[in-house]
Amino acid sequence: MGGIVIHKTITLFSKRLELYYLLIRYFGSEYEVDRFGYRQEREEILTILDKGPELLIIEVECSFIEALNLARRFRLCAYTGFILLISTTKERDKQIEEKICAIDSGVDEYLGHRADK
């Protein structure tokens, strides 16, 4: 008897492949893992949202502002799931500033590098 198949999705916005392969390795048996770049048009965002991702991961690579704008665009398109932003900033003061801006932009969690002592 055929039942309804529910596909759970994790969507990653990153140019680097390391995190993508790590997600596939650890979550690939239960989740579909998709990877995109930052520059998504409104129609593409709506297509991504149609898949109903449980988690959006935005990895900051070049421009922190672009990452924030991407998070804002998803929230403006009524995405209510979890958004994780991963930053490469190492300075503690800059991390605090970034975290505040990220939360103001609709990010649920900010993950930065361990601050140097």
N, C-alpha and C positions, 0 to 999 in steps of 0.2 A: 504494500500500500504506500503510495507516494505522499509524503508530507511536505510541508512548507520548509524550504531551505532558507535559513537566514544567514546572510554573509556579513560577518563583522569586519570592519575595515579600519585600518590605521593609515592616515595620510601624512606623508612626510614632505616638507618643502625644504629641499637641500640639493646642492649640486654635487656634494660629495657622496660617494657610494658606501663608505664604511658603515655609517649608521643604518643605511638602508639594508645592507646585508646582515647586520647585527639584528635588526628587527625581524627579518625573514627567518633567521636562524632560531631565534627564541620564541617568536610568535606566529610564524608562518603556518603552523599546523592548525591554528584556531582563527587566525585573522588573515584577511587579504591585505597586503602592504602595497600602497601606491606611492610613487615618488614624482614630484613636480618641481619646477623652478618657481621663482617668486612672481614672475610677471604673468599673472592670470587675469584675463578679462572677466567681466561680470558673467557672461554666458558660461565660461569655463568653470567659474566658481559654483554656479548653479548646478552644473553637471557633476562636479565633485560632491556637492551637497546631496544630490539625488541618491548617491551610494550610502548616505547616512553614516559617515565615519564616526566611530566612538571617540577617536582621538585625532587631533591635528597637532603635528610636531613641526615647529618652525625653527630651523637652525640658522642663526645669524652668521652670515659668512662675510659680507662686505658692508652693507648698509643696515644699521639698526633701524633707521627710519623706514626703509622698505619692509622690514619684518613687521614693524608696528602697523604699517598701512595694510599689509596683508591680513593681519589679525582683525583690524577694524572692518575691512571689506567682508570678512566672513561673519562677523557679528551683525553688520548692517544687512546681510542676507539672511538673517534670523537663524544662524547656526547656534545651537544651545549646548553642544557637546563641549568636551574638555580641550583646551588649547594649552600646549606646553611650548615655551620659548626657550631655546638653548643658546646661550651667549658664549663667545670666546673671550670676553673681557676678563682681564685678570686683576685689575685694580679694584679694591674693595669699595672705594667711594663712588667710582663709576658704576659698579654693579648695583649699588643702592639706588642711584639715579635711574638706571635702566629698569630696575624692577618696578619702581613707582610708575614710570611711563608705560611699561608693559601692562600692568594691572589696569591703569587708566584706559588702555586701548582694548581691553577685553580679554587679555591673557589670564588664564587661571593659575598658571605656575611658571615661575622663572627659574631656570637652572643655569648657574654660572660656574666658572672654574673656581677651584678652591683658592681663596685669597692668600697672597704671599704675606708672610709675617715679617 
